[in-house]
Amino acid sequence: MDSARALTLRSNSWEGWDLASRVLLILWVALLAVDRIDFLGGEGEFLLTPFLVLTPLVLC
C-alpha cells in the first residue's frame, strides 16, 4: 500500500520541475499583464517589462 501511494505522489504534473522553475513559472504568469513596471526606469528606448525579462528564463 505504501509503495503505491509513493508512486502516485512521485508521478504528478510537476515531475521534472525543480523549485526554481515552479516559482519562475508562477511569477511569469502572475506578471503577464503588467505593463507599468519598467526595469530600465524610463532610461531606455522601450519598456523592459517583467514579461520580456522572464520569458527567456521560462523557456530555458
Backbone as JSON Lines, residues from 0, in Angstrom:
{"i":0,"aa":"M","n":[0.82,-1.2,0.0],"ca":[0.0,0.0,0.0],"c":[0.86,1.26,0.0]}
{"i":1,"aa":"D","n":[1.94,1.27,0.8],"ca":[2.8,2.44,0.87],"c":[3.53,2.69,-0.44]}
{"i":2,"aa":"S","n":[3.94,1.62,-1.12],"ca":[4.67,1.81,-2.38],"c":[3.75,2.37,-3.47]}
{"i":3,"aa":"A","n":[2.49,1.99,-3.47],"ca":[1.54,2.53,-4.45],"c":[1.29,4.01,-4.21]}
{"i":4,"aa":"R","n":[1.2,4.39,-2.95],"ca":[0.98,5.8,-2.61],"c":[2.21,6.63,-2.98]}
{"i":5,"aa":"A","n":[3.38,6.11,-2.72],"ca":[4.62,6.81,-3.06],"c":[4.74,6.98,-4.57]}
{"i":6,"aa":"L","n":[4.35,5.97,-5.33],"ca":[4.39,6.06,-6.78],"c":[3.43,7.13,-7.29]}
{"i":7,"aa":"T","n":[2.25,7.2,-6.68],"ca":[1.26,8.21,-7.07],"c":[1.77,9.61,-6.75]}
{"i":8,"aa":"L","n":[2.4,9.79,-5.61],"ca":[2.92,11.1,-5.24],"c":[4.07,11.53,-6.14]}
{"i":9,"aa":"R","n":[4.88,10.59,-6.58],"ca":[6.02,10.93,-7.44],"c":[5.6,11.28,-8.85]}
{"i":10,"aa":"S","n":[4.56,10.66,-9.37],"ca":[4.16,10.9,-10.76],"c":[3.04,11.93,-10.8]}
{"i":11,"aa":"N","n":[3.39,13.17,-10.6],"ca":[2.41,14.24,-10.68],"c":[2.74,15.15,-11.85]}
{"i":12,"aa":"S","n":[1.96,16.19,-12.05],"ca":[2.15,17.05,-13.2],"c":[3.4,17.92,-13.11]}
{"i":13,"aa":"W","n":[4.01,18.04,-11.93],"ca":[5.21,18.86,-11.76],"c":[6.48,18.03,-11.88]}
{"i":14,"aa":"E","n":[6.38,16.8,-12.33],"ca":[7.54,15.93,-12.41],"c":[8.58,16.53,-13.37]}
{"i":15,"aa":"G","n":[9.8,16.61,-12.92],"ca":[10.87,17.17,-13.73],"c":[11.09,18.66,-13.52]}
{"i":16,"aa":"W","n":[10.23,19.29,-12.74],"ca":[10.36,20.72,-12.46],"c":[10.98,20.88,-11.09]}
{"i":17,"aa":"D","n":[12.05,21.66,-10.99],"ca":[12.61,21.95,-9.68],"c":[11.91,23.17,-9.09]}
{"i":18,"aa":"L","n":[12.22,23.51,-7.87],"ca":[11.54,24.6,-7.17],"c":[11.71,25.93,-7.89]}
{"i":19,"aa":"A","n":[12.91,26.2,-8.4],"ca":[13.16,27.47,-9.1],"c":[12.28,27.6,-10.34]}
{"i":20,"aa":"S","n":[12.12,26.51,-11.08],"ca":[11.29,26.54,-12.28],"c":[9.82,26.77,-11.93]}
{"i":21,"aa":"R","n":[9.36,26.17,-10.86],"ca":[7.98,26.37,-10.42],"c":[7.73,27.81,-10.04]}
{"i":22,"aa":"V","n":[8.62,28.37,-9.23],"ca":[8.47,29.76,-8.79],"c":[8.54,30.71,-9.97]}
{"i":23,"aa":"L","n":[9.46,30.46,-10.89],"ca":[9.61,31.31,-12.07],"c":[8.36,31.27,-12.94]}
{"i":24,"aa":"L","n":[7.78,30.1,-13.15],"ca":[6.57,29.98,-13.95],"c":[5.4,30.7,-13.29]}
{"i":25,"aa":"I","n":[5.24,30.53,-12.0],"ca":[4.15,31.2,-11.28],"c":[4.33,32.71,-11.33]}
{"i":26,"aa":"L","n":[5.55,33.18,-11.14],"ca":[5.84,34.61,-11.22],"c":[5.59,35.15,-12.62]}
{"i":27,"aa":"W","n":[5.96,34.39,-13.63],"ca":[5.77,34.79,-15.02],"c":[4.28,34.95,-15.33]}
{"i":28,"aa":"V","n":[3.47,33.98,-14.92],"ca":[2.03,34.05,-15.17],"c":[1.41,35.2,-14.4]}
{"i":29,"aa":"A","n":[1.85,35.41,-13.17],"ca":[1.29,36.5,-12.35],"c":[1.61,37.87,-12.94]}
{"i":30,"aa":"L","n":[2.74,38.01,-13.59],"ca":[3.16,39.31,-14.13],"c":[2.95,39.45,-15.63]}
{"i":31,"aa":"L","n":[2.19,38.55,-16.24],"ca":[1.98,38.6,-17.69],"c":[1.4,39.93,-18.16]}
{"i":32,"aa":"A","n":[0.41,40.43,-17.5],"ca":[-0.3,41.63,-17.96],"c":[0.26,42.93,-17.39]}
{"i":33,"aa":"V","n":[1.32,42.86,-16.62],"ca":[1.88,44.06,-16.01],"c":[2.64,44.85,-17.08]}
{"i":34,"aa":"D","n":[2.2,46.08,-17.29],"ca":[2.89,46.91,-18.28],"c":[3.39,48.23,-17.7]}
{"i":35,"aa":"R","n":[3.2,48.43,-16.41],"ca":[3.64,49.68,-15.78],"c":[4.99,49.55,-15.09]}
{"i":36,"aa":"I","n":[5.49,48.34,-14.96],"ca":[6.8,48.14,-14.36],"c":[7.84,48.21,-15.47]}
{"i":37,"aa":"D","n":[8.82,49.08,-15.3],"ca":[9.89,49.24,-16.29],"c":[11.22,49.02,-15.58]}
{"i":38,"aa":"F","n":[11.89,47.93,-15.91],"ca":[13.16,47.62,-15.26],"c":[14.28,48.56,-15.68]}
{"i":39,"aa":"L","n":[14.1,49.31,-16.74],"ca":[15.11,50.29,-17.16],"c":[14.88,51.64,-16.52]}
{"i":40,"aa":"G","n":[13.78,51.8,-15.81],"ca":[13.49,53.05,-15.12],"c":[13.24,54.23,-16.04]}
{"i":41,"aa":"G","n":[12.76,53.98,-17.24],"ca":[12.48,55.06,-18.18],"c":[13.7,55.57,-18.92]}
{"i":42,"aa":"E","n":[14.85,54.97,-18.71],"ca":[16.09,55.42,-19.36],"c":[16.28,54.82,-20.74]}
{"i":43,"aa":"G","n":[15.57,53.76,-21.07],"ca":[15.74,53.11,-22.36],"c":[14.75,53.6,-23.4]}
{"i":44,"aa":"E","n":[14.9,53.1,-24.61],"ca":[14.01,53.48,-25.7],"c":[12.71,52.7,-25.67]}
{"i":45,"aa":"F","n":[12.63,51.65,-24.88],"ca":[11.43,50.83,-24.77],"c":[11.24,50.43,-23.31]}
{"i":46,"aa":"L","n":[10.06,49.91,-23.0],"ca":[9.78,49.43,-21.65],"c":[10.31,48.01,-21.5]}
{"i":47,"aa":"L","n":[11.14,47.8,-20.53],"ca":[11.64,46.46,-20.23],"c":[10.75,45.88,-19.14]}
{"i":48,"aa":"T","n":[9.68,45.22,-19.56],"ca":[8.67,44.7,-18.64],"c":[9.1,43.35,-18.07]}
{"i":49,"aa":"P","n":[8.45,42.91,-16.99],"ca":[8.76,41.58,-16.43],"c":[8.55,40.46,-17.45]}
{"i":50,"aa":"F","n":[7.59,40.63,-18.35],"ca":[7.34,39.62,-19.38],"c":[8.58,39.43,-20.25]}
{"i":51,"aa":"L","n":[9.19,40.53,-20.66],"ca":[10.38,40.45,-21.51],"c":[11.58,39.88,-20.77]}
{"i":52,"aa":"V","n":[11.65,40.11,-19.48],"ca":[12.77,39.61,-18.69],"c":[12.6,38.13,-18.37]}
{"i":53,"aa":"L","n":[11.39,37.72,-18.0],"ca":[11.17,36.36,-17.51],"c":[10.94,35.33,-18.61]}
{"i":54,"aa":"T","n":[10.46,35.74,-19.78],"ca":[10.15,34.78,-20.84],"c":[11.36,33.94,-21.25]}
{"i":55,"aa":"P","n":[12.52,34.52,-21.52],"ca":[13.66,33.66,-21.86],"c":[14.04,32.69,-20.75]}
{"i":56,"aa":"L","n":[13.86,33.11,-19.5],"ca":[14.19,32.23,-18.38],"c":[13.21,31.07,-18.27]}
{"i":57,"aa":"V","n":[11.94,31.33,-18.56],"ca":[10.92,30.27,-18.51],"c":[11.17,29.26,-19.63]}
{"i":58,"aa":"L","n":[11.59,29.74,-20.79],"ca":[11.8,28.85,-21.93],"c":[13.07,28.02,-21.84]}
{"i":59,"aa":"C","n":[14.0,28.41,-20.99],"ca":[15.27,27.65,-20.86],"c":[15.06,26.32,-20.23]}
